[in-house]
C-alpha cells in the first residue's frame, strides 16, 4: 500500500507484557493500516515505565540520533498527557500511542450510525482527561492519525462542548441499545437460535460469515475490517433455521474506552446460544490470540456459552495443530457452504436434546415445521406415518408443533 507518513515505534518491555515482540509487530501492522510506514522499532527493557517520559531519556537520545526526520513516534502502550508532552519536547515530532492508532482504525471502519457514535464516544472519552492543565499539545491535534471523528473542532477551548457531546452520544446510544433489547426479547419469545462468530482481529471471520450466510459483508485482509456487527439468517443442511452474527475482532490490550463504548455491540455476542471462535490457523501466534479472546470472553460473561473453534485458513497451513479445550474443526472459506454449515450443525447437535416423534403423512406442514425448528436426523415413512428422530433446542418445540405429547 502507499504510505502517507513515516514513523517509528518505541516500547517498554516490563513483566506486564506477555510477548513484547508480538505486540510491537501487531502495532506495526495497525500503524501501516492507517498509512504510516514504520521505519524502525525500538524497545527498552525496564522494570517499569518511566513516569515522566515513558522510556529513559538516554534511550530517547539514542533513538533520536538514528533518524533525520519522521512524522510520528508511536508508543506501544497508552500514555498519559504529561508523558506525551515530555516525549514531544524530546523528540520534536508528533507522539501517538497504541490507543490512538486503534481509535483511528475504528473511525475509518465504522459504517453504521451506532458504530460511528461509539467510536466518537471512545475518542472523546480518551481526550477528556488529556485536557487538564496545559493538556496535550493540541496545536498538533488539528488533523492526522489519531484525530479522526471529532474532527478539527477547537477542543482545547470548549471542554463543556465535549462533555455535552458525550452526554448526547450516550443518550443516542441508549436509544440504539433499547432497540437492540426489544429485538433480543422478540427473538427470545420466538425462540430463535443465535450463533455468533468471534475471534482475534483479521482471523477471517467475515470471509467465513460470507461463505456460510451467502452474504456480501465487507471483507479485507486488514485489522478491524469489520467493526459493525452483521446478522443474517441461516438454514443448516437438515433444514434447521437460525441466525448468525459477525462481530468486531478482539485484540491484545484493547483500550478500556473501546470495551466500554462497544459494550452493546459485544453484548450481541454475549446474548448468543452458540459461539464460533475463529482462529487464523496460519498465524504464528495462535496461542496468544486464543488466550486473548478467551480472557475477553471471560470478562464479558461469555465463558458458559457452548463454543466451538473453527481453525480458519487451514488450507494455508495444514501442519499446525493447536489443541483447544473446545470441539474444533479445520475450515476455510472455499470449502463450500454446505460443508461449513454441516460442521456447525454437528457441533450444535451435541448441545441439543434428542427426541423421537410420529407425524401422519397427510400432516406434511408439521414435518416442515419440525425441520425448521429442530435438527432432524432421520425421517422414515412407513404405513403413511413419518417416524422422526432428531435433536431439539430448549423450548419443547416438538410438543408445540405437534400439539400433543406423542414424542420422547
C-alpha positions in Angstrom: 0.0 0.0 0.0 1.0 3.6 -0.5 2.1 5.3 2.8 1.3 8.9 3.5 3.5 9.2 6.6 6.6 7.8 8.2 7.1 6.8 11.8 8.9 4.6 14.4 7.6 2.6 17.3 9.0 2.7 20.8 8.1 0.4 23.6 9.0 -0.6 27.1 9.3 -4.3 27.9 8.2 -5.0 31.5 6.9 -8.1 33.3 3.4 -6.9 32.4 4.0 -7.8 28.7 3.5 -11.4 27.7 5.4 -11.1 24.4 6.6 -7.6 23.5 7.8 -8.7 20.1 4.3 -9.9 19.1 2.8 -6.6 20.5 5.2 -4.4 18.6 4.7 -6.4 15.3 0.9 -6.1 15.8 1.3 -2.3 16.4 3.4 -2.1 13.2 0.5 -3.7 11.3 -2.0 -1.4 12.9 0.1 1.6 12.0 0.5 0.6 8.4 -3.2 0.1 8.1 -3.7 3.8 8.7 -0.9 4.9 6.3 2.2 5.1 8.4 5.3 3.4 7.1 7.3 2.1 10.1 11.0 2.9 9.7 12.1 1.1 12.8 11.1 -0.3 16.2 12.9 0.3 19.5 12.2 -1.5 22.8 13.8 -0.8 26.1 13.9 -3.4 28.8 12.9 -1.9 32.1 11.3 -3.0 35.4 8.7 -0.3 35.0 7.8 2.6 32.6 9.3 6.0 33.3 6.5 8.1 34.9 7.8 11.2 33.3 8.9 10.2 29.8 7.7 6.5 29.4 11.2 5.4 28.4 14.5 6.6 29.7 15.9 9.9 28.4 19.2 8.2 27.4 17.3 5.7 25.3 15.4 8.6 23.6 18.6 10.4 22.8 20.0 7.2 21.1 16.8 6.8 19.1 16.8 10.5 18.0 20.3 10.1 16.5 19.1 7.3 14.2 16.6 9.4 12.2 16.8 12.7 10.4 13.0 13.3 10.1 9.9 11.3 10.9 6.2 12.2 11.1 5.2 10.1 14.1 6.6 8.3 17.1 4.1 5.6 18.1 4.2 4.4 21.7 3.3 0.7 22.3 1.3 1.5 25.4 -1.4 4.1 26.3 0.5 7.0 27.8 -0.5 10.0 30.0 -0.8 13.6 28.8 2.4 14.5 30.7 4.4 11.6 29.2 3.1 12.7 25.8 4.3 16.3 26.3 7.7 15.2 27.6 8.2 12.9 24.6 7.2 15.6 22.1 9.6 18.0 23.7 12.5 15.5 23.5 11.7 14.1 20.0 10.2 17.2 18.4 7.6 15.3 16.5 4.0 14.1 16.8 3.5 11.4 19.5 0.6 9.0 19.4 0.0 5.9 21.4 -1.4 2.4 20.7 -4.9 3.5 21.8 -5.0 6.4 19.3 -4.0 4.2 16.4 -6.7 1.7 17.3 -9.3 4.5 17.6 -8.2 5.8 14.2 -8.7 2.5 12.6 -12.1 2.1 14.2 -13.1 5.5 12.9 -12.1 4.5 9.4 -14.0 1.2 9.6 -17.3 2.4 11.3 -20.2 2.3 8.9 -23.4 2.2 10.9 -24.8 5.1 12.9 -24.2 3.2 16.1 -20.7 2.3 15.2 -19.8 5.9 14.4 -21.3 7.1 17.6 -19.4 4.5 19.6 -16.1 5.5 18.0 -16.7 9.2 18.6 -17.6 8.5 22.3 -14.4 6.5 22.7 -12.3 9.2 21.1 -13.8 12.0 23.3 -13.5 10.0 26.5 -9.9 9.3 25.6 -9.3 13.0 25.1 -11.1 14.5 28.1 -8.5 13.6 30.8 -5.8 14.9 28.5 -7.3 18.4 28.5 -6.5 19.1 32.2 -3.8 21.6 32.9 -2.0 22.5 29.7 -3.2 19.3 28.2 -1.8 17.5 25.3 -0.1 19.6 22.6 -3.3 20.5 21.0 -1.7 22.7 18.4 -0.8 19.5 16.6 -4.3 17.9 17.1 -6.0 19.6 14.2 -5.6 16.7 11.8 -3.8 13.4 11.2 -3.6 9.9 12.7 -5.5 9.6 16.0 -7.8 12.6 15.4 -10.4 11.3 13.1 -14.0 11.5 14.3 -14.3 14.7 16.5 -12.6 16.4 13.6 -11.0 19.9 13.7 -13.3 21.4 16.3 -11.5 23.6 18.9 -11.4 21.0 21.6 -9.0 22.9 23.7 -11.3 25.9 24.1 -14.5 24.2 24.9 -14.4 21.4 27.4 -18.0 21.9 28.1 -18.8 21.2 24.5 -17.0 17.9 24.7 -18.9 16.8 27.9 -22.2 17.9 26.3 -21.4 16.0 23.2 -20.6 12.9 25.3 -23.9 13.1 27.0 -25.7 13.5 23.6 -23.9 10.4 22.2 -24.7 8.3 25.3 -28.3 9.3 25.0 -28.4 8.3 21.3 -26.6 5.0 22.1 -29.1 4.3 24.8 -31.9 4.5 22.2 -29.9 2.1 20.0 -29.5 -0.3 22.9 -33.2 -0.1 23.7 -33.9 -1.1 20.1 -31.5 -4.0 20.4 -33.0 -5.1 23.7 -36.5 -5.2 22.1 -35.1 -7.2 19.2 -33.4 -9.7 21.7 -36.7 -10.0 23.6 -38.6 -10.7 20.4 -36.0 -13.3 19.4 -36.3 -15.0 22.8 -40.1 -15.1 22.6 -39.8 -16.7 19.1 -37.0 -18.9 20.5 -34.7 -18.2 17.5 -31.3 -19.9 17.9 -28.4 -17.4 17.5 -24.8 -18.1 16.7 -22.0 -15.5 16.9 -18.6 -15.5 15.2 -15.9 -14.1 17.4 -12.1 -14.1 17.2 -8.9 -12.2 17.0 -8.9 -9.4 14.5 -8.1 -10.4 11.0 -8.8 -14.1 11.7 -11.1 -14.3 8.7 -14.5 -14.1 10.5 -16.1 -12.1 7.7 -14.9 -14.4 5.0 -16.4 -17.4 6.8 -19.6 -15.4 7.6 -20.0 -14.6 3.9 -19.4 -18.2 2.9 -21.9 -19.5 5.5 -24.6 -16.9 5.1 -24.0 -16.2 1.3 -23.6 -12.6 2.3 -21.7 -9.7 1.0 -20.3 -8.3 4.2 -17.2 -6.2 3.7 -14.1 -8.3 4.0 -10.5 -7.4 3.6 -7.1 -8.7 4.8 -6.8 -5.9 7.3 -7.1 -5.4 11.0 -10.6 -4.5 12.1 -12.1 -4.8 8.6 -15.4 -5.5 10.4 -16.5 -3.1 13.0 -20.3 -3.1 13.0 -21.9 -6.5 13.8 -23.9 -8.1 11.0 -26.7 -10.6 11.3 -28.1 -13.0 8.7 -30.5 -15.9 8.6 -29.0 -19.4 8.2 -30.6 -22.7 7.0 -28.5 -25.7 8.1 -28.3 -28.9 5.9 -31.1 -30.5 7.9 -33.4 -27.6 7.3 -33.0 -26.1 10.8 -33.2 -22.3 10.7 -31.2 -20.0 12.9 -29.4 -16.6 12.8 -25.6 -15.9 12.7 -23.8 -12.7 13.6 -20.3 -11.4 12.7 -18.6 -9.2 15.3 -15.7 -6.9 15.7 -12.3 -8.6 16.2 -10.6 -8.8 19.5 -7.0 -7.6 20.1 -4.4 -7.6 22.9 -4.6 -4.5 25.2 -7.9 -3.4 23.7 -8.4 0.1 25.1 -10.8 0.3 28.1 -12.7 3.1 26.4 -13.4 0.9 23.4 -14.6 -2.0 25.6 -17.0 0.3 27.4 -18.1 2.1 24.2 -18.6 -1.1 22.3 -20.3 -2.9 25.2 -23.6 -3.0 23.5 -22.1 -4.4 20.3 -20.1 -7.0 22.2 -23.3 -7.9 24.2 -24.8 -9.0 21.0 -22.3 -11.9 21.1 -22.9 -12.4 24.8 -26.6 -12.9 24.0 -25.9 -15.9 21.7 -26.8 -19.5 22.1 -23.6 -20.7 20.5 -20.2 -19.2 19.8 -17.9 -20.0 16.9 -14.4 -18.9 17.9 -12.5 -18.3 14.7 -8.7 -18.7 14.8 -6.3 -17.9 11.9 -4.6 -21.3 11.5 -1.8 -19.6 9.5 -0.9 -17.2 12.3 2.5 -17.6 14.1 0.8 -16.6 17.4 -2.3 -18.9 17.7 -1.8 -19.4 21.4 -1.6 -15.7 22.2 -4.6 -15.0 20.1 -6.6 -17.8 21.6 -5.8 -16.7 25.2 -6.6 -13.0 24.4 -10.1 -13.9 23.1 -10.8 -16.3 25.9 -9.8 -13.7 28.5 -12.1 -11.1 26.9 -14.9 -13.6 26.7 -14.5 -14.3 30.4 -14.7 -10.6 31.2 -17.9 -10.3 29.1 -19.6 -13.3 30.9 -19.5 -15.4 27.7 -17.5 -18.3 29.0 -20.5 -20.5 29.7 -22.0 -20.3 26.2 -21.4 -23.5 24.2 -18.4 -22.9 22.0 -16.6 -24.5 19.1 -13.3 -23.4 17.4 -13.0 -23.1 13.7 -9.4 -23.1 12.6 -9.7 -20.9 9.5 -7.3 -20.6 6.6 -6.4 -24.3 7.2 -5.6 -24.6 3.5 -2.6 -22.3 4.1 -1.1 -24.2 7.0 -2.4 -27.7 7.5 0.6 -28.7 9.6 -0.3 -26.5 12.6 -2.4 -28.3 15.2 -3.1 -26.2 18.2 -5.4 -28.2 20.5 -8.1 -26.2 22.3 -10.4 -27.4 25.1 -13.5 -26.9 22.9 -14.5 -29.1 20.0 -12.8 -27.9 16.9 -12.8 -28.1 13.1 -10.3 -27.1 10.4 -12.0 -24.9 7.8 -11.5 -22.4 5.0 -13.9 -20.1 3.1 -13.5 -22.2 -0.1 -14.9 -25.4 1.4 -18.4 -24.7 0.3 -21.4 -23.5 2.3 -22.9 -27.0 3.0 -19.6 -28.3 4.4 -19.2 -25.3 6.7 -22.8 -25.5 7.8 -22.5 -29.2 8.3 -19.7 -28.8 10.8 -21.7 -26.2 12.6 -24.7 -28.5 12.7 -22.6 -31.4 14.1 -21.4 -29.1 16.9 -24.9 -27.8 17.7 -26.4 -31.3 17.8 -24.3 -32.2 20.8 -25.8 -29.4 22.8 -29.5 -30.2 21.9 -31.8 -32.8 23.4 -32.6 -35.9 21.4 -36.3 -36.7 20.6 -38.5 -39.1 18.7 -41.9 -38.4 17.3 -44.5 -39.6 14.7 -46.3 -37.5 12.1 -49.1 -38.7 9.8 -48.1 -38.3 6.2 -51.1 -36.0 5.5 -49.8 -33.5 8.1 -46.8 -32.5 6.0 -46.9 -28.9 7.3 -45.9 -30.3 10.7 -43.0 -32.2 9.2 -41.9 -28.9 7.6 -42.1 -27.0 10.9 -40.2 -29.8 12.7 -37.4 -29.5 10.2 -37.3 -25.7 10.6 -37.2 -25.6 14.4 -35.2 -28.8 15.2 -32.3 -30.8 13.7 -33.9 -33.8 12.0 -31.5 -36.7 11.6 -34.0 -39.3 10.4 -37.4 -39.2 8.8 -38.7 -42.6 7.6 -42.2 -43.0 6.0 -43.9 -46.3 7.0 -47.7 -47.0 6.7 -48.4 -43.3 6.0 -46.6 -42.2 9.2 -43.3 -40.5 9.4 -41.0 -41.8 12.2 -38.9 -38.8 13.1 -35.6 -38.7 15.1 -33.7 -35.6 15.8 -32.3 -33.0 18.3 -34.2 -30.0 19.6 -33.1 -26.8 21.4 -34.8 -25.8 24.6 -38.4 -24.8 24.4 -40.2 -28.1 23.8 -40.6 -27.3 20.1 -41.8 -30.8 19.2 -44.8 -30.7 21.5 -45.6 -27.2 20.4 -45.7 -28.2 16.8 -47.5 -31.5 17.2 -49.9 -30.2 19.7 -49.6 -33.5 21.6 -47.3 -35.5 23.8 -46.6 -38.2 21.2 -42.9 -37.8 21.4 -40.0 -38.7 23.6 
